[in-house]
Amino acid sequence: MLNREQIFTTIQDQLDPAWEARERFAVMMVRVHGVRDVGLRFGYGHGEQALEKARLLIEQSLRPVDRVFVADAESFAVVLPGMRNRNHALLAATRLMNAFEQPIAGAPSPWRGRPIMGIALSPEHGANADLLCRRAEMAVDEAQRCGEHAAFYLLNDGQVEIFYDELRDAIETNRLHAYFQPTLHLGSGAITGAESLARWSSPRHGEVAPSDFVPFAEQSDLISALTRWSINTTLRHAAALRAVQGLSFAINLSPKVFARPGLVEQLIGALEIWDVAPTALVVEVTETALVNDLEQSVNVLHRLRDHGIRVSIDDFGTGYASIAYLRRFPATELKIDMSLVSAMMDDARTAKLVGAIINMAHHLDLTTVAEGIENQATQHLLTDMGCDFGQGFFLGRPEPASDFIARFAQPAPSP
């Protein structure tokens, strides 16, 4: 957030008097799609002009008392004092939406902005500036996911409230734990490696699901630290199994870090530190991460492959990549999404689709991994289809990395 200190100070200045007067105010995060595209297409100077025009348009559509700040390359933080209720905040969002109905003059040609808004209300959604801004940003993500123009922050049933400082400290003090979920060769049943998964036991909440803390890390600036922890912890455990031939260890890379500068150097440096062969490492990247910036993605993948690191396209079959992209991605394997695998036994068309993916992958010299295998019938069907490897609770649940390592230290049973 570019003007974080200024934004937080403005919000805090509203908090105290609003609390004393028992009044509400709102923090609204506005993500204007189209602003960033102007800079990429026509140059950063035009992008900065578009950002300023969008800021002025937001400012002019609201009350004089409302404050508008640039938060990043396409986002704005808006402080709305004196909100009587939720409808009052929605009225502000509606006015702002109407302001972007017409094309905006500027750049080499007029352009159109599309605002997505997230709203957090004080006091019910937070009592400090950091929390209100984060919750407003979460609401933006939810609005975008649902295809809405605006959304209020809402803590879903069962969702854990993550505190930034607690997760940051857990990462920095190495209080997360690595779990390994085995990958098996479907033909022989032999364990060929594992996928590394992060687990967190919070003093405040107990066991926190990765589906809660990983998205939080992605929305904050903690995803780089979490990725660094995952890489080094995984390779530290992998180093204990150097003597076991043929094992590979997979690490998931978030779309938020995949194309950041220095990622390849970070991976290579960690492999050297822990003395693990590059061929023992598999990086799993989703289709979405790859197509967000196609040229950059292809460049990163080629650099990884040049060093011997293997590349898996994760969740294949549910993302946005077309088959044509596969000829450009120097991947080594496709990981078939569990939503397809779990539906195979009850839907003949899905089974045919999975079979087609396996055949296509093999024609492209890619291996296939099916995730989400929950029963023997599914395993047998995938084996008959020629799928190479599999994962799932039926084959092996995630376990502490130390337990995974220990099984390879056990002497082989006597014949």
Secondary structure, 3 states (H helix, E strand, C coil): CCCHHHHHHHHHHHHHHHHHHCCEEEEEEEEEECHHHHHHHHCHHHHHHHHHHHHHHHHHHCCCCCEEEECCCCEEEEEEEEECCHHHHHHHHHHHHHHCCCCECCCCCCECCEEEEEEEEECCCCCCHHHHHHHHHHHHHHHHHHCCCEEECCCCCCCCCCCHHHHHHHHHCCCEEEEEEEEEECCCCCEEEEEEEEEEEECCCEEECHHHHHHHHHHCCCHHHHHHHHHHHHHHHHHCCCCCCCCEEEEECCHHHHCCCCHHHHHHHHHHHHCCCHHHEEEEEEHHHHHHCHHHHHHHHHHHHHCCCEEEEEEECCCCCCHHHHHCCCCCEEEECHHHHHHCCCCHHHHHHHHHHHHHHHHCCCEEEECCCCCHHHHHHHHHHCCCEECECCCECCEEHHHHHHHHHCCCCCC
